[in-house]
Amino acid sequence: MKTASRTFTTIGQDDLARAEWCAPDRYRDLRASFSAPNSIVQGAGLSYASASFADHSRTVSMRHFDRIIAAELPQDQDWGSVTVEAGITLGKLYSFLISRGYVPSVCAGHPQLSVGGLIASDAHGKNQFREGNFCSLIEEMKLFHPDHGELLLSPASNPEVFELTCGGFGLTGAILSAKIKVGRIPAQCVEQEKQKLVGLEEAYKLLQENWQRADFMTSTHDFGRTADIPGTTVLARFHRGDGRKETAEFEYPKLNPNIEPGNNSFVFNLLSRFRGRSSPANSMDNSDPIAPLRDYLFSPHTDWSYFALHKDKIIVQHQVLIPANAVDRYLNDLRTLVQQGEYDISRTVLQIFRGNHKLLRFEGDGLSISFDVPRTPKSEDLLKKIDALNVAMGARTNLIKDNRIDQKTVKAQYADYEEFRERLHTFDPNRRFKSKLSERLGL
Ligand SMILES: Cc1cc2nc3c(=O)[nH]c(=O)nc-3n(C[C@H](O)[C@H](O)[C@H](O)COP(=O)(O)OP(=O)(O)OC[C@H]3O[C@@H](n4cnc5c(N)ncnc54)[C@H](O)[C@@H]3O)c2cc1C
């Protein structure tokens, strides 16, 4: 098995590591690649946090394990299932399913993300309030750990390890394959009902009042120095459109998170292979209310302008889940912090979340707020104040997104931190799987 030395970075380019890398294409080689004392699995390698690499460790890429193994997609029922290798991208899975009248019911924002990465981060889509997080779709999965061999995980088989692996940042081992529940869809377009409004409170109210009549919902705001925080709330529902069907082929601009050999300038590497065009259907301000489902689901991240915003900048993505009972106080204090600091934050996205919270997963009942900011001394200062606000209000930061969070902060925000750590060490006393994220969080 061939290995190479590589420099890894995050999608926001705020962290670097030099580590060994390999991309086996046979199961025998995949298992052998975990013989290194420390390793970590990589899906697409597109996280904002340094979750799939660590200095002096080995990153094992799953990119060659991307087959569809089995599918049950009845045309007379609402749900089916598909079993896939964990390196498959969301886009490849989506393309396979859409022509059969199905989609993954939870689609995170970019088609290049891998199923393994979505399980390990328990990702969410624009319909979290309706379908929950990605792991709620996992019926069973196969996990490989060098000290345990291959394990079948499900709520009935090895339930403890199943629970730890869902949103477990790849620290329990390599997910080889997963059986995923998938939903039959009524149409391949969505109709978007847009409402322009000012103020985050107004948007939250609108989202709360309307979640039962929407299939998907978000509200996007420019959070700046003026008292107004203008934005647009979009409630989207499945719509037959003009009856047009999506083509099975799914072309989208590919992101490249790896620092290529010979390129040590660390400019926004992603754009080196990013040749996308901004299509009207991808745009946040799209005036056509009817959009193809995939343009809607993967917007704005398949829109060139989103990444162009970040060109040559080191980016932090901060996403926080505010408990329902603290939302009003939180928004008021957040507004004061941003406006006192004279900071402009464009594209602040609000989403309603529903469900229970467990371990280190980004889930629960409340309001999610996320935004990207260039990492500067001024924004670092603001983010530190926001971290303190989060702790004071019982809000939790999404650990797969914000690469600054330290152990003290995660302990203060996540009541189950010690439980996660203890259970992980019981399952894997040698702690074979490590990343910069796990080291930073003391896991
Ligand atoms: C443009 C963009 C849009 C995004 N939109 C959303 C969104 O809408 N909702 C959301 O929740 N998140 C979103 N994210 C975050 C993203 O879902 C997670 O960071 C996800 O983990 C990335 O998948 P990946 O395949 O790149 O994983 P990687 O970055 O390669 O790895 C992430 C983690 O998963 C682990 N992992 C990957 N594969 C396996 C495997 N086979 N077995 C065990 N562990 C594994 C890694 O060890 C690592 O800990 C977005 C990220 C980007 C860059």
The ligand as an SDF file (V2000), in Angstrom:
LIG
                    3D

 53 58  0  0  0  0  0  0  0  0999 V2000
  -19.6320   23.6930    1.5110 C   0  0  0  0  0  0  0  0  0  0  0  0
  -20.0560   22.9940    2.7750 C   0  0  0  0  0  0  0  0  0  0  0  0
  -21.3910   22.9420    3.1140 C   0  0  0  0  0  0  0  0  0  0  0  0
  -21.7840   22.2920    4.2810 C   0  0  0  0  0  0  0  0  0  0  0  0
  -23.1080   22.2470    4.5960 N   0  0  0  0  0  0  0  0  0  0  0  0
  -23.5050   21.6100    5.7180 C   0  0  0  0  0  0  0  0  0  0  0  0
  -24.8810   21.5220    6.0590 C   0  0  0  0  0  0  0  0  0  0  0  0
  -25.7520   22.0200    5.3360 O   0  0  0  0  0  0  0  0  0  0  0  0
  -25.2160   20.8610    7.2070 N   0  0  0  0  0  0  0  0  0  0  0  0
  -24.2700   20.2960    8.0080 C   0  0  0  0  0  0  0  0  0  0  0  0
  -24.6260   19.7050    9.0330 O   0  0  0  0  0  0  0  0  0  0  0  0
  -22.9730   20.3410    7.7010 N   0  0  0  0  0  0  0  0  0  0  0  0
  -22.5720   20.9870    6.5840 C   0  0  0  0  0  0  0  0  0  0  0  0
  -21.2460   21.0470    6.2750 N   0  0  0  0  0  0  0  0  0  0  0  0
  -20.2960   20.3650    7.1680 C   0  0  0  0  0  0  0  0  0  0  0  0
  -20.1160   18.9240    6.6910 C   0  0  0  0  0  0  0  0  0  0  0  0
  -21.3500   18.2550    6.6400 O   0  0  0  0  0  0  0  0  0  0  0  0
  -19.2150   18.1030    7.6290 C   0  0  0  0  0  0  0  0  0  0  0  0
  -18.0350   18.7870    7.8850 O   0  0  0  0  0  0  0  0  0  0  0  0
  -18.9240   16.7310    7.0460 C   0  0  0  0  0  0  0  0  0  0  0  0
  -18.3280   15.9360    8.0320 O   0  0  0  0  0  0  0  0  0  0  0  0
  -17.9740   16.8150    5.8570 C   0  0  0  0  0  0  0  0  0  0  0  0
  -17.9740   15.6010    5.1360 O   0  0  0  0  0  0  0  0  0  0  0  0
  -16.6150   15.0810    4.5200 P   0  0  0  0  0  0  0  0  0  0  0  0
  -16.9180   13.8720    3.7190 O   0  0  0  0  0  0  0  0  0  0  0  0
  -15.8990   16.1860    3.8770 O   0  0  0  0  0  0  0  0  0  0  0  0
  -15.8680   14.6440    5.8560 O   0  0  0  0  0  0  0  0  0  0  0  0
  -14.3380   14.8650    6.2780 P   0  0  0  0  0  0  0  0  0  0  0  0
  -14.0650   16.3140    6.4060 O   0  0  0  0  0  0  0  0  0  0  0  0
  -13.4710   14.0620    5.4250 O   0  0  0  0  0  0  0  0  0  0  0  0
  -14.3870   14.2220    7.7240 O   0  0  0  0  0  0  0  0  0  0  0  0
  -15.2150   14.7750    8.7250 C   0  0  0  0  0  0  0  0  0  0  0  0
  -15.2630   13.8150    9.9050 C   0  0  0  0  0  0  0  0  0  0  0  0
  -15.8900   12.6090    9.4790 O   0  0  0  0  0  0  0  0  0  0  0  0
  -15.0380   11.4970    9.7370 C   0  0  0  0  0  0  0  0  0  0  0  0
  -15.2680   10.5160    8.6800 N   0  0  0  0  0  0  0  0  0  0  0  0
  -15.3830   10.7220    7.3490 C   0  0  0  0  0  0  0  0  0  0  0  0
  -15.6000    9.5570    6.7210 N   0  0  0  0  0  0  0  0  0  0  0  0
  -15.6390    8.5900    7.6730 C   0  0  0  0  0  0  0  0  0  0  0  0
  -15.8260    7.1930    7.6520 C   0  0  0  0  0  0  0  0  0  0  0  0
  -16.0240    6.5080    6.5270 N   0  0  0  0  0  0  0  0  0  0  0  0
  -15.7530    6.5340    8.8360 N   0  0  0  0  0  0  0  0  0  0  0  0
  -15.5580    7.1790   10.0040 C   0  0  0  0  0  0  0  0  0  0  0  0
  -15.3990    8.5100   10.0810 N   0  0  0  0  0  0  0  0  0  0  0  0
  -15.4360    9.2060    8.9320 C   0  0  0  0  0  0  0  0  0  0  0  0
  -13.6330   12.0690    9.7350 C   0  0  0  0  0  0  0  0  0  0  0  0
  -12.7360   11.2680   10.4840 O   0  0  0  0  0  0  0  0  0  0  0  0
  -13.8650   13.4160   10.3700 C   0  0  0  0  0  0  0  0  0  0  0  0
  -13.8920   13.3140   11.7660 O   0  0  0  0  0  0  0  0  0  0  0  0
  -20.8250   21.6810    5.1290 C   0  0  0  0  0  0  0  0  0  0  0  0
  -19.4730   21.7380    4.7820 C   0  0  0  0  0  0  0  0  0  0  0  0
  -19.0980   22.3920    3.6160 C   0  0  0  0  0  0  0  0  0  0  0  0
  -17.6410   22.4410    3.2620 C   0  0  0  0  0  0  0  0  0  0  0  0
  1  2  1  0
  2  3  1  0
  2 52  2  0
  3  4  2  0
  4  5  1  0
  4 50  1  0
  5  6  2  0
  6  7  1  0
  6 13  1  0
  7  8  2  0
  7  9  1  0
  9 10  1  0
 10 11  2  0
 10 12  1  0
 12 13  2  0
 13 14  1  0
 14 15  1  0
 14 50  1  0
 15 16  1  0
 16 17  1  0
 16 18  1  0
 18 19  1  0
 18 20  1  0
 20 21  1  0
 20 22  1  0
 22 23  1  0
 23 24  1  0
 24 25  2  0
 24 26  1  0
 24 27  1  0
 27 28  1  0
 28 29  2  0
 28 30  1  0
 28 31  1  0
 31 32  1  0
 32 33  1  0
 33 34  1  0
 33 48  1  0
 34 35  1  0
 35 36  1  0
 35 46  1  0
 36 37  1  0
 36 45  1  0
 37 38  2  0
 38 39  1  0
 39 40  1  0
 39 45  2  0
 40 41  1  0
 40 42  2  0
 42 43  1  0
 43 44  2  0
 44 45  1  0
 46 47  1  0
 46 48  1  0
 48 49  1  0
 50 51  2  0
 51 52  1  0
 52 53  1  0
M  END
$$$$
